Amino acid sequence: MGLQLRSRFHLSASEWRFAAISFATKVALFWLSELVICELDHDRVICDVVGKGFIPCLFTFAVMDLLVIPLIRRLHNG
């Protein structure tokens, strides 16, 4: 049971590459929205999300990219 669970969450090299690119893109978009969009127009909806903080968003990005998305892709590809 434990070995199956561990192998389910073990990422291949291509999955690590996808996760790293996806994570870096999300972080870059987060900073772009914070530094550019919210500085110009504070009334935008994205500014409320960005204003809640970087660490919660970083944690969410990591969980999605390292755990959830690879599992969904594996289930979808069969």
N, CA, C and O atoms as a CHARMM CRD file, in Angstrom:
* protein
*
  312
    1    1 MET  N      0.81900  -1.19300   0.00000 PROA 1      0.00000
    2    1 MET  CA     0.00000   0.00000   0.00000 PROA 1      0.00000
    3    1 MET  C      0.86100   1.25400   0.00000 PROA 1      0.00000
    4    1 MET  O      0.63300   2.15800  -0.80400 PROA 1      0.00000
    5    2 GLY  N      1.84500   1.32300   0.88700 PROA 2      0.00000
    6    2 GLY  CA     2.70400   2.49400   0.97500 PROA 2      0.00000
    7    2 GLY  C      3.54600   2.69200  -0.27000 PROA 2      0.00000
    8    2 GLY  O      3.79100   3.82700  -0.67900 PROA 2      0.00000
    9    3 LEU  N      3.99700   1.59200  -0.88400 PROA 3      0.00000
   10    3 LEU  CA     4.80700   1.67900  -2.09100 PROA 3      0.00000
   11    3 LEU  C      3.98600   2.19700  -3.26100 PROA 3      0.00000
   12    3 LEU  O      4.47900   2.99700  -4.05600 PROA 3      0.00000
   13    4 GLN  N      2.73300   1.75000  -3.37600 PROA 4      0.00000
   14    4 GLN  CA     1.86300   2.24000  -4.43600 PROA 4      0.00000
   15    4 GLN  C      1.59400   3.72900  -4.27600 PROA 4      0.00000
   16    4 GLN  O      1.60000   4.47100  -5.25900 PROA 4      0.00000
   17    5 LEU  N      1.36100   4.16500  -3.06300 PROA 5      0.00000
   18    5 LEU  CA     1.10000   5.57000  -2.80800 PROA 5      0.00000
   19    5 LEU  C      2.33100   6.40900  -3.13300 PROA 5      0.00000
   20    5 LEU  O      2.21300   7.48500  -3.71900 PROA 5      0.00000
   21    6 ARG  N      3.50500   5.92600  -2.75600 PROA 6      0.00000
   22    6 ARG  CA     4.73300   6.65100  -3.02000 PROA 6      0.00000
   23    6 ARG  C      4.99900   6.72600  -4.52200 PROA 6      0.00000
   24    6 ARG  O      5.39600   7.78000  -5.01900 PROA 6      0.00000
   25    7 SER  N      4.79000   5.63100  -5.25600 PROA 7      0.00000
   26    7 SER  CA     5.03100   5.64200  -6.69100 PROA 7      0.00000
   27    7 SER  C      4.01500   6.51900  -7.42300 PROA 7      0.00000
   28    7 SER  O      4.31300   7.06500  -8.48500 PROA 7      0.00000
   29    8 ARG  N      2.83000   6.65100  -6.86100 PROA 8      0.00000
   30    8 ARG  CA     1.82100   7.51500  -7.47300 PROA 8      0.00000
   31    8 ARG  C      2.25400   8.97800  -7.43500 PROA 8      0.00000
   32    8 ARG  O      1.94800   9.73600  -8.35600 PROA 8      0.00000
   33    9 PHE  N      2.96000   9.38200  -6.38700 PROA 9      0.00000
   34    9 PHE  CA     3.39100  10.77300  -6.24700 PROA 9      0.00000
   35    9 PHE  C      4.82400  11.00900  -6.69300 PROA 9      0.00000
   36    9 PHE  O      5.32500  12.12800  -6.58500 PROA 9      0.00000
   37   10 HSD  N      5.49500   9.97300  -7.19400 PROA 10     0.00000
   38   10 HSD  CA     6.85300  10.11900  -7.70700 PROA 10     0.00000
   39   10 HSD  C      6.77200  10.70800  -9.11100 PROA 10     0.00000
   40   10 HSD  O      6.05800  10.17900  -9.96200 PROA 10     0.00000
   41   11 LEU  N      7.49300  11.79400  -9.36000 PROA 11     0.00000
   42   11 LEU  CA     7.42800  12.46800 -10.65000 PROA 11     0.00000
   43   11 LEU  C      8.57100  12.03200 -11.54500 PROA 11     0.00000
   44   11 LEU  O      9.70400  11.86800 -11.09200 PROA 11     0.00000
   45   12 SER  N      8.26300  11.84700 -12.81800 PROA 12     0.00000
   46   12 SER  CA     9.30000  11.54400 -13.80400 PROA 12     0.00000
   47   12 SER  C     10.02300  12.84000 -14.16500 PROA 12     0.00000
   48   12 SER  O      9.62700  13.92100 -13.72800 PROA 12     0.00000
   49   13 ALA  N     11.07300  12.72800 -14.95400 PROA 13     0.00000
   50   13 ALA  CA    11.84200  13.91500 -15.35300 PROA 13     0.00000
   51   13 ALA  C     10.97900  14.89600 -16.14400 PROA 13     0.00000
   52   13 ALA  O     11.07200  16.10700 -15.94100 PROA 13     0.00000
   53   14 SER  N     10.14800  14.38500 -17.03700 PROA 14     0.00000
   54   14 SER  CA     9.29200  15.28300 -17.81900 PROA 14     0.00000
   55   14 SER  C      8.23100  15.95300 -16.93500 PROA 14     0.00000
   56   14 SER  O      7.87300  17.11000 -17.15600 PROA 14     0.00000
   57   15 GLU  N      7.73600  15.22100 -15.93900 PROA 15     0.00000
   58   15 GLU  CA     6.76300  15.82400 -15.01400 PROA 15     0.00000
   59   15 GLU  C      7.41500  16.89300 -14.15100 PROA 15     0.00000
   60   15 GLU  O      6.79200  17.91900 -13.88100 PROA 15     0.00000
   61   16 TRP  N      8.64600  16.68300 -13.71400 PROA 16     0.00000
   62   16 TRP  CA     9.37300  17.70600 -12.95700 PROA 16     0.00000
   63   16 TRP  C      9.58500  18.94400 -13.81100 PROA 16     0.00000
   64   16 TRP  O      9.43000  20.06900 -13.33600 PROA 16     0.00000
   65   17 ARG  N      9.94500  18.73000 -15.09400 PROA 17     0.00000
   66   17 ARG  CA    10.17500  19.85500 -16.00200 PROA 17     0.00000
   67   17 ARG  C      8.88100  20.63900 -16.20200 PROA 17     0.00000
   68   17 ARG  O      8.88200  21.86900 -16.14000 PROA 17     0.00000
   69   18 PHE  N      7.77700  19.92900 -16.44200 PROA 18     0.00000
   70   18 PHE  CA     6.48300  20.58800 -16.59600 PROA 18     0.00000
   71   18 PHE  C      6.10700  21.35900 -15.34100 PROA 18     0.00000
   72   18 PHE  O      5.65600  22.50100 -15.42400 PROA 18     0.00000
   73   19 ALA  N      6.29000  20.73800 -14.17300 PROA 19     0.00000
   74   19 ALA  CA     5.95100  21.39100 -12.90300 PROA 19     0.00000
   75   19 ALA  C      6.80100  22.63500 -12.68000 PROA 19     0.00000
   76   19 ALA  O      6.29500  23.65900 -12.22300 PROA 19     0.00000
   77   20 ALA  N      8.08800  22.55100 -13.00000 PROA 20     0.00000
   78   20 ALA  CA     8.98100  23.70300 -12.80600 PROA 20     0.00000
   79   20 ALA  C      8.59700  24.86000 -13.72100 PROA 20     0.00000
   80   20 ALA  O      8.56300  26.01300 -13.28900 PROA 20     0.00000
   81   21 ILE  N      8.31000  24.55700 -14.97700 PROA 21     0.00000
   82   21 ILE  CA     7.91700  25.60900 -15.91900 PROA 21     0.00000
   83   21 ILE  C      6.58500  26.22200 -15.50900 PROA 21     0.00000
   84   21 ILE  O      6.42200  27.44200 -15.53400 PROA 21     0.00000
   85   22 SER  N      5.63900  25.37900 -15.13400 PROA 22     0.00000
   86   22 SER  CA     4.33000  25.86600 -14.71300 PROA 22     0.00000
   87   22 SER  C      4.43400  26.72700 -13.45300 PROA 22     0.00000
   88   22 SER  O      3.81700  27.78800 -13.36300 PROA 22     0.00000
   89   23 PHE  N      5.22100  26.25800 -12.48500 PROA 23     0.00000
   90   23 PHE  CA     5.40600  26.99700 -11.23700 PROA 23     0.00000
   91   23 PHE  C      6.07200  28.35300 -11.51000 PROA 23     0.00000
   92   23 PHE  O      5.62900  29.37800 -10.99300 PROA 23     0.00000
   93   24 ALA  N      7.11900  28.35400 -12.30900 PROA 24     0.00000
   94   24 ALA  CA     7.82500  29.60400 -12.62200 PROA 24     0.00000
   95   24 ALA  C      6.91200  30.58100 -13.35900 PROA 24     0.00000
   96   24 ALA  O      6.96200  31.78600 -13.11000 PROA 24     0.00000
   97   25 THR  N      6.08500  30.07200 -14.25700 PROA 25     0.00000
   98   25 THR  CA     5.15500  30.93300 -14.99300 PROA 25     0.00000
   99   25 THR  C      4.13500  31.56300 -14.04600 PROA 25     0.00000
  100   25 THR  O      3.83800  32.75200 -14.15500 PROA 25     0.00000
  101   26 LYS  N      3.60300  30.77800 -13.12700 PROA 26     0.00000
  102   26 LYS  CA     2.61900  31.30500 -12.17400 PROA 26     0.00000
  103   26 LYS  C      3.23800  32.34300 -11.25000 PROA 26     0.00000
  104   26 LYS  O      2.61500  33.36400 -10.95900 PROA 26     0.00000
  105   27 VAL  N      4.44500  32.09500 -10.79400 PROA 27     0.00000
  106   27 VAL  CA     5.12300  33.06700  -9.92400 PROA 27     0.00000
  107   27 VAL  C      5.39700  34.35400 -10.69600 PROA 27     0.00000
  108   27 VAL  O      5.20400  35.45000 -10.17000 PROA 27     0.00000
  109   28 ALA  N      5.84600  34.21900 -11.94100 PROA 28     0.00000
  110   28 ALA  CA     6.11300  35.41100 -12.76700 PROA 28     0.00000
  111   28 ALA  C      4.83500  36.20900 -13.00300 PROA 28     0.00000
  112   28 ALA  O      4.85100  37.43700 -12.91900 PROA 28     0.00000
  113   29 LEU  N      3.73400  35.53200 -13.29500 PROA 29     0.00000
  114   29 LEU  CA     2.46300  36.23300 -13.49100 PROA 29     0.00000
  115   29 LEU  C      1.98300  36.90000 -12.20800 PROA 29     0.00000
  116   29 LEU  O      1.40600  37.98700 -12.24300 PROA 29     0.00000
  117   30 PHE  N      2.22200  36.24600 -11.08000 PROA 30     0.00000
  118   30 PHE  CA     1.85500  36.83200  -9.79200 PROA 30     0.00000
  119   30 PHE  C      2.60900  38.15000  -9.58200 PROA 30     0.00000
  120   30 PHE  O      2.00900  39.17400  -9.25600 PROA 30     0.00000
  121   31 TRP  N      3.92900  38.10800  -9.77200 PROA 31     0.00000
  122   31 TRP  CA     4.73100  39.30600  -9.57400 PROA 31     0.00000
  123   31 TRP  C      4.38900  40.38200 -10.59600 PROA 31     0.00000
  124   31 TRP  O      4.36100  41.56700 -10.26400 PROA 31     0.00000
  125   32 LEU  N      4.12800  39.98000 -11.83400 PROA 32     0.00000
  126   32 LEU  CA     3.74400  40.93900 -12.86000 PROA 32     0.00000
  127   32 LEU  C      2.44800  41.63900 -12.48200 PROA 32     0.00000
  128   32 LEU  O      2.33400  42.85900 -12.60400 PROA 32     0.00000
  129   33 SER  N      1.47500  40.86600 -12.02200 PROA 33     0.00000
  130   33 SER  CA     0.20600  41.47900 -11.63300 PROA 33     0.00000
  131   33 SER  C      0.37700  42.38900 -10.42700 PROA 33     0.00000
  132   33 SER  O     -0.27400  43.42900 -10.32800 PROA 33     0.00000
  133   34 GLU  N      1.25500  41.99700  -9.51300 PROA 34     0.00000
  134   34 GLU  CA     1.46800  42.83000  -8.32200 PROA 34     0.00000
  135   34 GLU  C      2.21600  44.11700  -8.66800 PROA 34     0.00000
  136   34 GLU  O      1.83700  45.20400  -8.23100 PROA 34     0.00000
  137   35 LEU  N      3.26800  43.98200  -9.44600 PROA 35     0.00000
  138   35 LEU  CA     4.13200  45.13300  -9.69600 PROA 35     0.00000
  139   35 LEU  C      3.59400  46.08000 -10.75100 PROA 35     0.00000
  140   35 LEU  O      3.79000  47.29100 -10.64100 PROA 35     0.00000
  141   36 VAL  N      2.92600  45.56900 -11.76500 PROA 36     0.00000
  142   36 VAL  CA     2.49800  46.41900 -12.87000 PROA 36     0.00000
  143   36 VAL  C      1.02000  46.77400 -12.76200 PROA 36     0.00000
  144   36 VAL  O      0.66700  47.95000 -12.67100 PROA 36     0.00000
  145   37 ILE  N      0.17200  45.77900 -12.77200 PROA 37     0.00000
  146   37 ILE  CA    -1.26600  46.03100 -12.84700 PROA 37     0.00000
  147   37 ILE  C     -1.78200  46.71400 -11.59300 PROA 37     0.00000
  148   37 ILE  O     -2.52000  47.69500 -11.68800 PROA 37     0.00000
  149   38 CYS  N     -1.41300  46.22100 -10.43100 PROA 38     0.00000
  150   38 CYS  CA    -1.95500  46.78100  -9.18800 PROA 38     0.00000
  151   38 CYS  C     -1.37100  48.14600  -8.85800 PROA 38     0.00000
  152   38 CYS  O     -1.99900  48.93300  -8.15000 PROA 38     0.00000
  153   39 GLU  N     -0.19500  48.43100  -9.35700 PROA 39     0.00000
  154   39 GLU  CA     0.36400  49.76800  -9.15300 PROA 39     0.00000
  155   39 GLU  C     -0.36100  50.80900 -10.00300 PROA 39     0.00000
  156   39 GLU  O     -0.45400  51.97600  -9.62200 PROA 39     0.00000
  157   40 LEU  N     -0.87100  50.38300 -11.14700 PROA 40     0.00000
  158   40 LEU  CA    -1.55100  51.31400 -12.03500 PROA 40     0.00000
  159   40 LEU  C     -3.03200  51.47500 -11.68700 PROA 40     0.00000
  160   40 LEU  O     -3.57800  52.57400 -11.77600 PROA 40     0.00000
  161   41 ASP  N     -3.67900  50.37800 -11.29100 PROA 41     0.00000
  162   41 ASP  CA    -5.11700  50.41400 -11.03200 PROA 41     0.00000
  163   41 ASP  C     -5.42800  49.50800  -9.84000 PROA 41     0.00000
  164   41 ASP  O     -5.49400  48.28800  -9.99000 PROA 41     0.00000
  165   42 HSD  N     -5.61600  50.09100  -8.67600 PROA 42     0.00000
  166   42 HSD  CA    -5.84800  49.33600  -7.43700 PROA 42     0.00000
  167   42 HSD  C     -7.23900  48.71400  -7.36200 PROA 42     0.00000
  168   42 HSD  O     -7.48700  47.88200  -6.49000 PROA 42     0.00000
  169   43 ASP  N     -8.14200  49.09100  -8.24500 PROA 43     0.00000
  170   43 ASP  CA    -9.52000  48.61400  -8.17800 PROA 43     0.00000
  171   43 ASP  C     -9.75100  47.29100  -8.90200 PROA 43     0.00000
  172   43 ASP  O    -10.86800  46.77600  -8.88000 PROA 43     0.00000
  173   44 ARG  N     -8.74900  46.73900  -9.53000 PROA 44     0.00000
  174   44 ARG  CA    -8.92000  45.47800 -10.26700 PROA 44     0.00000
  175   44 ARG  C     -9.10300  44.30800  -9.30900 PROA 44     0.00000
  176   44 ARG  O     -8.59000  44.32500  -8.19000 PROA 44     0.00000
  177   45 VAL  N     -9.83000  43.30300  -9.75300 PROA 45     0.00000
  178   45 VAL  CA   -10.13600  42.13000  -8.93100 PROA 45     0.00000
  179   45 VAL  C     -8.85800  41.37000  -8.57300 PROA 45     0.00000
  180   45 VAL  O     -8.72900  40.88200  -7.45100 PROA 45     0.00000
  181   46 ILE  N     -7.91700  41.26300  -9.50600 PROA 46     0.00000
  182   46 ILE  CA    -6.68500  40.51700  -9.24900 PROA 46     0.00000
  183   46 ILE  C     -5.89000  41.13400  -8.09600 PROA 46     0.00000
  184   46 ILE  O     -5.13900  40.43000  -7.42300 PROA 46     0.00000
  185   47 CYS  N     -6.04100  42.40400  -7.86700 PROA 47     0.00000
  186   47 CYS  CA    -5.30600  43.06200  -6.78600 PROA 47     0.00000
  187   47 CYS  C     -5.75900  42.57400  -5.41600 PROA 47     0.00000
  188   47 CYS  O     -4.97100  42.57300  -4.46900 PROA 47     0.00000
  189   48 ASP  N     -7.02700  42.15600  -5.29800 PROA 48     0.00000
  190   48 ASP  CA    -7.50000  41.58200  -4.03800 PROA 48     0.00000
  191   48 ASP  C     -6.82500  40.24400  -3.75800 PROA 48     0.00000
  192   48 ASP  O     -6.47400  39.94100  -2.61800 PROA 48     0.00000
  193   49 VAL  N     -6.64700  39.44300  -4.81700 PROA 49     0.00000
  194   49 VAL  CA    -5.97600  38.15500  -4.67000 PROA 49     0.00000
  195   49 VAL  C     -4.50300  38.35900  -4.34100 PROA 49     0.00000
  196   49 VAL  O     -3.96900  37.71900  -3.43500 PROA 49     0.00000
  197   50 VAL  N     -3.86100  39.23600  -5.06500 PROA 50     0.00000
  198   50 VAL  CA    -2.44600  39.51500  -4.86100 PROA 50     0.00000
  199   50 VAL  C     -2.21200  40.12100  -3.48700 PROA 50     0.00000
  200   50 VAL  O     -1.19400  39.84700  -2.85000 PROA 50     0.00000
  201   51 GLY  N     -3.14500  40.94000  -3.02700 PROA 51     0.00000
  202   51 GLY  CA    -3.00300  41.60100  -1.73800 PROA 51     0.00000
  203   51 GLY  C     -3.04200  40.65900  -0.54000 PROA 51     0.00000
  204   51 GLY  O     -2.63300  41.04100   0.55700 PROA 51     0.00000
  205   52 LYS  N     -3.52300  39.44400  -0.73200 PROA 52     0.00000
  206   52 LYS  CA    -3.59900  38.48600   0.38200 PROA 52     0.00000
  207   52 LYS  C     -2.23600  37.91300   0.72800 PROA 52     0.00000
  208   52 LYS  O     -2.06600  37.34300   1.80600 PROA 52     0.00000
  209   53 GLY  N     -1.27600  38.05100  -0.15000 PROA 53     0.00000
  210   53 GLY  CA     0.06800  37.62900   0.18900 PROA 53     0.00000
  211   53 GLY  C      0.67300  36.62600  -0.76300 PROA 53     0.00000
  212   53 GLY  O     -0.02100  35.88000  -1.45400 PROA 53     0.00000
  213   54 PHE  N      1.98000  36.63500  -0.77400 PROA 54     0.00000
  214   54 PHE  CA     2.72400  35.78800  -1.69700 PROA 54     0.00000
  215   54 PHE  C      2.84300  34.35700  -1.19400 PROA 54     0.00000
  216   54 PHE  O      2.74200  33.42200  -1.98900 PROA 54     0.00000
  217   55 ILE  N      3.05400  34.16200   0.09600 PROA 55     0.00000
  218   55 ILE  CA     3.29000  32.82100   0.64700 PROA 55     0.00000
  219   55 ILE  C      2.08500  31.89000   0.45200 PROA 55     0.00000
  220   55 ILE  O      2.28600  30.75100   0.03000 PROA 55     0.00000
  221   56 PRO  N      0.84500  32.31100   0.73500 PROA 56     0.00000
  222   56 PRO  CA    -0.28300  31.40900   0.46100 PROA 56     0.00000
  223   56 PRO  C     -0.40400  31.03300  -1.01600 PROA 56     0.00000
  224   56 PRO  O     -0.72000  29.89100  -1.34900 PROA 56     0.00000
  225   57 CYS  N     -0.15400  31.99100  -1.88500 PROA 57     0.00000
  226   57 CYS  CA    -0.20500  31.70200  -3.31900 PROA 57     0.00000
  227   57 CYS  C      0.92400  30.76400  -3.72200 PROA 57     0.00000
  228   57 CYS  O      0.71700  29.85200  -4.52200 PROA 57     0.00000
  229   58 LEU  N      2.09900  30.97600  -3.18300 PROA 58     0.00000
  230   58 LEU  CA     3.23800  30.11500  -3.47400 PROA 58     0.00000
  231   58 LEU  C      2.95400  28.68000  -3.04300 PROA 58     0.00000
  232   58 LEU  O      3.25500  27.74300  -3.78200 PROA 58     0.00000
  233   59 PHE  N      2.38300  28.50100  -1.86500 PROA 59     0.00000
  234   59 PHE  CA     2.02800  27.17400  -1.37000 PROA 59     0.00000
  235   59 PHE  C      0.99200  26.50900  -2.28300 PROA 59     0.00000
  236   59 PHE  O      1.11300  25.32900  -2.60900 PROA 59     0.00000
  237   60 THR  N     -0.01500  27.26600  -2.68700 PROA 60     0.00000
  238   60 THR  CA    -1.05100  26.73600  -3.56400 PROA 60     0.00000
  239   60 THR  C     -0.47500  26.34000  -4.91300 PROA 60     0.00000
  240   60 THR  O     -0.80900  25.28200  -5.44700 PROA 60     0.00000
  241   61 PHE  N      0.39500  27.19000  -5.47200 PROA 61     0.00000
  242   61 PHE  CA     1.03500  26.86700  -6.74700 PROA 61     0.00000
  243   61 PHE  C      1.83700  25.57900  -6.63700 PROA 61     0.00000
  244   61 PHE  O      1.77300  24.73100  -7.52700 PROA 61     0.00000
  245   62 ALA  N      2.58700  25.42400  -5.56000 PROA 62     0.00000
  246   62 ALA  CA     3.43000  24.23400  -5.37900 PROA 62     0.00000
  247   62 ALA  C      2.58500  22.97000  -5.25900 PROA 62     0.00000
  248   62 ALA  O      2.90700  21.95500  -5.87600 PROA 62     0.00000
  249   63 VAL  N      1.51900  23.01600  -4.48400 PROA 63     0.00000
  250   63 VAL  CA     0.65500  21.83700  -4.32200 PROA 63     0.00000
  251   63 VAL  C      0.03300  21.45400  -5.66000 PROA 63     0.00000
  252   63 VAL  O      0.01400  20.28000  -6.03000 PROA 63     0.00000
  253   64 MET  N     -0.46500  22.43000  -6.37000 PROA 64     0.00000
  254   64 MET  CA    -1.08700  22.14000  -7.66500 PROA 64     0.00000
  255   64 MET  C     -0.08400  21.56600  -8.65600 PROA 64     0.00000
  256   64 MET  O     -0.37000  20.56700  -9.31700 PROA 64     0.00000
  257   65 ASP  N      1.08800  22.18400  -8.76600 PROA 65     0.00000
  258   65 ASP  CA     2.05500  21.76800  -9.77500 PROA 65     0.00000
  259   65 ASP  C      2.76800  20.47300  -9.43100 PROA 65     0.00000
  260   65 ASP  O      3.13500  19.72000 -10.33400 PROA 65     0.00000
  261   66 LEU  N      2.97300  20.19600  -8.16600 PROA 66     0.00000
  262   66 LEU  CA     3.73700  19.00600  -7.78800 PROA 66     0.00000
  263   66 LEU  C      2.86700  17.80500  -7.43700 PROA 66     0.00000
  264   66 LEU  O      3.32800  16.66800  -7.54400 PROA 66     0.00000
  265   67 LEU  N      1.63000  18.02400  -7.02400 PROA 67     0.00000
  266   67 LEU  CA     0.78200  16.90600  -6.61600 PROA 67     0.00000
  267   67 LEU  C     -0.45900  16.72000  -7.48300 PROA 67     0.00000
  268   67 LEU  O     -0.70900  15.62500  -7.98600 PROA 67     0.00000
  269   68 VAL  N     -1.21100  17.75500  -7.65300 PROA 68     0.00000
  270   68 VAL  CA    -2.52900  17.61900  -8.27100 PROA 68     0.00000
  271   68 VAL  C     -2.44800  17.46100  -9.79300 PROA 68     0.00000
  272   68 VAL  O     -3.00500  16.51100 -10.34200 PROA 68     0.00000
  273   69 ILE  N     -1.76900  18.37000 -10.46900 PROA 69     0.00000
  274   69 ILE  CA    -1.73500  18.32900 -11.93600 PROA 69     0.00000
  275   69 ILE  C     -1.08900  17.05000 -12.47100 PROA 69     0.00000
  276   69 ILE  O     -1.64800  16.44800 -13.38700 PROA 69     0.00000
  277   70 PRO  N      0.07100  16.59700 -11.94100 PROA 70     0.00000
  278   70 PRO  CA     0.62200  15.33100 -12.45700 PROA 70     0.00000
  279   70 PRO  C     -0.32200  14.13900 -12.25400 PROA 70     0.00000
  280   70 PRO  O     -0.41800  13.27100 -13.12100 PROA 70     0.00000
  281   71 LEU  N     -1.00500  14.09600 -11.13100 PROA 71     0.00000
  282   71 LEU  CA    -1.94600  13.00500 -10.87400 PROA 71     0.00000
  283   71 LEU  C     -3.11000  13.04000 -11.86400 PROA 71     0.00000
  284   71 LEU  O     -3.51700  12.00000 -12.38100 PROA 71     0.00000
  285   72 ILE  N     -3.63800  14.21500 -12.12500 PROA 72     0.00000
  286   72 ILE  CA    -4.73800  14.35500 -13.08600 PROA 72     0.00000
  287   72 ILE  C     -4.26700  13.97300 -14.48500 PROA 72     0.00000
  288   72 ILE  O     -4.98800  13.29000 -15.21300 PROA 72     0.00000
  289   73 ARG  N     -3.06700  14.40300 -14.86800 PROA 73     0.00000
  290   73 ARG  CA    -2.54000  14.05900 -16.19000 PROA 73     0.00000
  291   73 ARG  C     -2.35100  12.55400 -16.33400 PROA 73     0.00000
  292   73 ARG  O     -2.63500  11.99500 -17.39400 PROA 73     0.00000
  293   74 ARG  N     -1.87700  11.89400 -15.28400 PROA 74     0.00000
  294   74 ARG  CA    -1.70500  10.43800 -15.33400 PROA 74     0.00000
  295   74 ARG  C     -3.04100   9.71900 -15.46200 PROA 74     0.00000
  296   74 ARG  O     -3.16700   8.76900 -16.23500 PROA 74     0.00000
  297   75 LEU  N     -4.03400  10.16900 -14.71000 PROA 75     0.00000
  298   75 LEU  CA    -5.35100   9.54800 -14.78200 PROA 75     0.00000
  299   75 LEU  C     -5.99300   9.76100 -16.16000 PROA 75     0.00000
  300   75 LEU  O     -6.66800   8.87700 -16.68700 PROA 75     0.00000
  301   76 HSD  N     -5.77000  10.94000 -16.72400 PROA 76     0.00000
  302   76 HSD  CA    -6.34200  11.26900 -18.02900 PROA 76     0.00000
  303   76 HSD  C     -5.66200  10.47000 -19.15300 PROA 76     0.00000
  304   76 HSD  O     -6.32700  10.01400 -20.08300 PROA 76     0.00000
  305   77 ASN  N     -4.34300  10.30500 -19.06200 PROA 77     0.00000
  306   77 ASN  CA    -3.59600   9.58700 -20.09700 PROA 77     0.00000
  307   77 ASN  C     -3.71000   8.07500 -19.96000 PROA 77     0.00000
  308   77 ASN  O     -3.36800   7.34200 -20.88900 PROA 77     0.00000
  309   78 GLY  N     -4.17900   7.60700 -18.83100 PROA 78     0.00000
  310   78 GLY  CA    -4.43900   6.19500 -18.59600 PROA 78     0.00000
  311   78 GLY  C     -3.22000   5.42100 -18.38400 PROA 78     0.00000
  312   78 GLY  O     -3.28600   4.21000 -18.17400 PROA 78     0.00000
